[in-house]
Amino acid sequence: MALVGYVRVSSLDQDTTTQLERVTAANCKKVFSEKESGTSTKKRTALAECLDYLRDGDTLVITKIDRLARSARDLHNLVHDLEQRHIGLLVLDQSIDTSTPHGRAFLGMLATFAEFETNIRKERHLEGIAAAKTKGKYNGRKPTAQAKKAEILALLEQGLTKAAIAEQVGISVASVYNVLNRIKKAG
């Protein structure tokens, strides 16, 4: 029966030090750490590695519920999977222990609030964009792939594959296809 820590921050300029100190102080012998958004469990390789590492009787230790998931569905799915594997969840800041009925109930309430907070933040962000657009101060992201259309066409004429073009130009293969599709539709 081991205590296994998981820490996460959302962006590269944030620091995991405080979370690492907290889970280490809670006697976690193994800790997984990453810098990735919590709005989805996709692309979170450290979380996947952590979940794979956990064994029957272990306890996953996190500092706050939103470090594990920002979506109530993702959180409930993760907790359900942990319970099925007989793995506990300990949330240090909210004093949640899913080995108790009270802990599981409180966890459900906090999951709903974490998702609500994410949705409110997204709504405010969209409102800010709308306000900036009405003032003529928001133009969106510059279309980087479309700006490289001539370079893409030149490389295609040289016989390079779409993957090679993407690598050389510094965009994704999907973006190469998007540029070529737009050219095809326009022409």
N, C-alpha and C positions, 0 to 999 in steps of 0.2 A: 504494500500500500504506500504509494508515493504521492507527494505534493508536487504538481507540475505547474509552472507559471506560464502565463501568456500575456505579453504587453504589446500595445499597438498605439501608434500615433498616426494622424491622417496625412501629414505632409512632411516633406524632407527638412523643412526648417524647424520642425518641432523636435523635442528631445524626449527620449524614453527613460532617462536617468532616474527620475522620481519613481516611476512605476517599477523599474528594475529593483531599486532599493527596497520598495515595499514588499514585492513578492519574495525577494531573497530573505528579508526579515521574517517573513511568514514560514520560513524553512523549506522553500522550494529548492530542490536539488538540481532540477533541470528547468530552464526558462527558454521560451521561444519568443522572439521579438521581431517586429516588422513595422515599416512605415508604409501604410496603405489605407485607403478609405474604408470606413466601416459600414458604408451604405449597402454593401453586398459582400457575400462570402467568396465571390469569384475573385481570382487574382491574388488571394491571400495565401501565399505559399507557406508561410510560417504557421498559420492557423491549421492548414491541412497537415503539415508535418507534426504539429502538436497533437492533433486529434488522432493521427496514426500512431503516435508514440504512446498515448494513454492506454492503460491496461485495466482490467477488472479490479475494482477496489481502489483505484487511484482517485485523486481529487484534482480538478483543474482550478487553479487560483488566478483570479484577475482582480484588478483594483476597483474598477467600476464596470457596471453592466454594459455601458456603451462602448467599452473597449472590445467586447466580444461581438456585438451586433447593434446596428441602429434600426433594424427592421424587426418588428414584433414577430413576424413569420420566421425570419432567419433565426432569431433567438429561440423561439419555441421549438423549431426543428433541431437546433443544436442541442438544447437541453433534453429534448425527447431522445435523441440519438445517444447522448451521454447516459441517460437513465437506462436505456435498453442495454447498454454495455456495462451497467453497474458502476458508473463513474460519477462522482459527486462534483458539484460546482460550488466554490466558495468565492463570494464577492466581498472583498475587504471593506470598502468604503460604505456600502449599504448593509453590511452584516447579514448577508444572505447565505444560507447553507441549504442547498436543495435536498439534503438528506432528511429535512423536516417538512411537514405539510405547510407550516407557516412560511418557511423559506420559499417553497415553490409558489405559494399564492402571492407573496410579496414580489417575487421575481416577475410574475405575469403582469402585475400592475406597473412595475418599473419599465418593462418592455414596451408597454403601451405609451408611456410618457416619453421614452427615448425616441420612438417612432414619430410621435406628435411633434417633438422638438425638431427633428429632421425635416418634417413636412413644413413646419412654420418657417424654418430657415430658407428652404427652397422657395416658398411663396414670397418671402421678403426679397430674395435675390431676383426673382422674376419681376416683381414690382419695381425694383431699382432699375432693371434693364428697360422696362416699359417707360419709366419716367425719363431715363436718359435718351431713349429713342425720340420721345416727343420734343425734347430740347435739341435734338439733332447732334447729340454727343455720343451716340453709340452706333457703331457701324458693324459690330460683330467681329469675329475672328477673320483675319485676312486669309483668303484662299491660297494657301501656299502651294498646293499641288497644281492648281490651275495656272498659277503664275509661272510654272515651270513647263508649260505646254510645249514650247518650241524645243527645249532641251530634250524632253521626252520623245518628241517626234524624231529628232535628229538621231537619238540613240536607237530608236526602233528601226530607222532606215539603215543603221549600221549592222542590224541583225541581232542586237542584244535581246535576251529574253526579258519578259516583264519583271521577273524577280531581280535580274541584274540591273535593269533600269532603275528600279525602286531603290536598290542599295546604292547605286552611284549617285542618284539625285537626292537621296536622303528622305524618301517618303515610303509609305507602305505600298505593297503590291496592289491592294484594293484601290488606293488613290491613283495608281497608274491606270488601272482599268476604268476608274471613274472619268479621268481625263480623256481617255480614248473613246469611251462611250459618248461623252459630251461632243467630242469632235465628230463622231459618226452621226449623231442626231442633228447637229448643225449643218453638216455637209451633205 
